[in-house]
Amino acid sequence: MIGRSLTAEIRVTDDQYVSPLHAVVAQDDGGVVWITDYGSTNGTWIRRWAGVVGMLIKLERGGAKRLYPGDAVIVGRTTLPWTRR
């Protein structure tokens, strides 16, 4: 869970535009990693690079998108780089 809440695993405490429970990152049984907007007020975005062109992908409220290495997750005004370990 990403959010401002004390229960969030990834806490963003210095951004008032992040919801208490903003988004969830989870891996499915096939090893694919997804991010799901948790009904946030200000939305969840993915910044993805395709060659030299960057694009922003908006998640619908409650919607999910696959995360790829090199993506960045944007919640509120905070950008979180995504790397897979």
N, C-alpha and C positions, 0 to 999 in steps of 0.2 A: 504494500500500500504506500502511495505517495500522498503526502498531505501535511497540514499544520497540526493535526491531532497528536496527542501524546501517544496514541496507539499506532501511528504510522511508522513503518520500518524505515522509510526515507522521509525524514522530517524537514520541511521547508518552513522555518519559523520567521523568516524576515521578509516575506512577501504576502501582503494582505490580499492579493488576488488569487492565492492558492486556497482551495476549499479545505476544510478539516480532513475530509476523506475524498481526495481528488481523483486518483487513478490507481489502477492495479496492474502490475506486471506479473505475468505467470507463464510458465512453460507447459505445453500440452504433452500428451503421452508420446508424441512423435518427436519431441525435442524442439518444436517451434515455439518461439517466444512471442507473446502477444501483449499489447497494452490495451486496457479497457478504461474508458472514461467512466467514472463512478457517479455520474450525474452532477458533475461540477458546475459551478455558476459561470465561470469564465472560460471554460473549454480546455481541451487537451489537443496539442498539436505535435506532429512529428516533422522534423526537418531532415530531409533525405537528399543526398547528393547523387546525381546521375551524370557521371563524367565530371564536367566542370560546372554543370548547371544545378543549382540547388532548388528544391521545391518544398513548399509547406503543405502538409496534409492535415486537414482538420478532422478530428474524430467527432462523430455525431454524439450527442448526449446519450450515454449508455452504450455507445458503439465500441468496437474493437478493431485494431489493425495489427498486422504482423510487424515486429521490429527486426531490423537487419543491422549487422555490425556497421558502425559508422553513423547510424542515425542519432539524432538528438531529440529528446522529449522536452516539450515546452509546456509548462504548467504555470498559469499566471504570467508573471514576467521573469520566470526562472527557467534557464535552459540547463538540462541535465544530459550530458553525453552518454550514449548507450554503448557499452562494450561488453562482449560476452567473454566470460572466463572459462 
